[in-house]
């Protein structure tokens, strides 16, 4: 009985430790594609991720995290659930498309 209890406790601690290690990665809502948004944001699937991109294309880069709630289907609760992983990036980063890096090309 005592060994079973120790095993159960060890398994629970291991599960909790691995859950913490899989913390969501930050996502820049001004540059992320639909898959990145859906993967990183709780409560956001492919349709809502596409709505975020459509809003961004129509209105320009997000100026605040709260502005994400203006997207149809995204409420303040979703914003609050994801506040810790949402980034806006710099203004230059938000308005300048990323350039591909070519191996061996001068910088």
C-alpha positions as CSV (number, residue, x, y, z in Angstrom):
1,X,0.0,0.0,0.0
2,X,2.8,2.4,1.0
3,X,4.7,1.6,-2.3
4,X,1.5,2.2,-4.3
5,X,1.0,5.6,-2.6
6,X,4.6,6.6,-3.3
7,X,4.3,5.5,-7.0
8,X,1.0,7.5,-7.3
9,X,2.6,10.6,-5.8
10,X,5.7,10.3,-8.0
11,X,3.5,9.9,-11.1
12,X,1.4,12.9,-10.1
13,X,4.5,15.1,-9.5
14,X,6.0,14.0,-12.9
15,X,2.8,14.8,-14.7
16,X,2.6,18.3,-13.1
17,X,6.2,19.0,-13.9
18,X,5.8,18.0,-17.5
19,X,2.7,20.2,-17.8
20,X,4.6,23.2,-16.6
21,X,7.4,22.5,-19.1
22,X,4.9,22.8,-22.0
23,X,4.0,26.4,-21.3
24,X,2.7,28.3,-24.3
25,X,5.3,30.1,-26.4
26,X,4.8,33.9,-27.0
27,X,3.1,34.7,-30.2
28,X,3.2,38.1,-32.1
29,X,-0.3,38.7,-33.2
30,X,0.9,41.2,-35.7
31,X,3.1,38.8,-37.6
32,X,1.9,35.2,-36.8
33,X,0.2,33.1,-39.4
34,X,-3.1,31.3,-38.7
35,X,-1.5,28.0,-37.6
36,X,0.8,29.8,-35.2
37,X,-2.1,31.8,-33.7
38,X,-4.3,28.7,-33.4
39,X,-1.5,26.7,-31.8
40,X,-0.5,29.4,-29.3
41,X,-3.8,30.9,-28.2
42,X,-6.2,29.1,-25.9
43,X,-9.8,29.3,-27.3
44,X,-8.6,30.2,-30.8
45,X,-9.0,27.6,-33.5
46,X,-8.4,27.9,-37.3
47,X,-11.5,30.0,-38.0
48,X,-10.8,32.6,-35.2
49,X,-7.1,32.7,-36.2
50,X,-8.2,33.5,-39.7
51,X,-10.5,36.2,-38.4
52,X,-7.5,37.7,-36.5
53,X,-5.5,37.8,-39.7
54,X,-8.5,39.3,-41.7
55,X,-8.9,42.1,-39.0
56,X,-5.1,42.8,-39.1
57,X,-5.2,43.0,-43.0
58,X,-8.2,45.4,-42.9
59,X,-7.1,47.6,-40.0
60,X,-3.3,47.3,-39.8
61,X,-1.2,46.1,-36.9
62,X,-2.7,45.7,-33.4
63,X,-1.7,48.7,-31.2
64,X,-2.7,47.0,-27.9
65,X,-3.4,43.5,-26.7
66,X,-7.0,44.6,-25.8
67,X,-7.6,45.6,-29.4
68,X,-7.7,41.9,-30.2
69,X,-11.2,41.8,-28.6
70,X,-12.4,43.8,-31.6
71,X,-12.0,40.7,-33.8
72,X,-15.3,39.0,-34.3
73,X,-15.4,35.9,-32.1
74,X,-12.7,37.0,-29.8
75,X,-13.9,38.4,-26.5
76,X,-12.2,40.0,-23.5
77,X,-12.2,36.6,-21.8
78,X,-10.1,35.1,-24.6
79,X,-7.7,38.1,-24.4
80,X,-7.3,37.7,-20.7
81,X,-6.7,33.9,-20.9
82,X,-3.9,34.6,-23.4
83,X,-2.5,37.9,-22.2
84,X,0.8,36.3,-21.0
85,X,1.6,34.8,-24.5
86,X,0.5,37.7,-26.7
87,X,3.1,40.0,-28.0
88,X,2.8,42.9,-30.4
89,X,6.5,43.3,-31.5
90,X,8.0,46.6,-32.4
91,X,6.2,48.9,-34.8
92,X,8.8,48.3,-37.4
93,X,8.5,44.5,-36.9
94,X,4.7,44.7,-37.2
95,X,4.7,46.7,-40.5
96,X,7.8,45.2,-42.2
97,X,7.3,41.7,-43.6
98,X,10.0,39.2,-42.6
99,X,12.7,38.6,-45.3
100,X,13.8,35.1,-46.0
101,X,17.3,34.2,-44.9
102,X,19.5,32.7,-47.7
103,X,22.3,30.5,-46.5
104,X,25.7,31.9,-47.4
105,X,24.3,35.3,-48.5
106,X,26.0,38.4,-47.2
107,X,24.2,40.3,-44.5
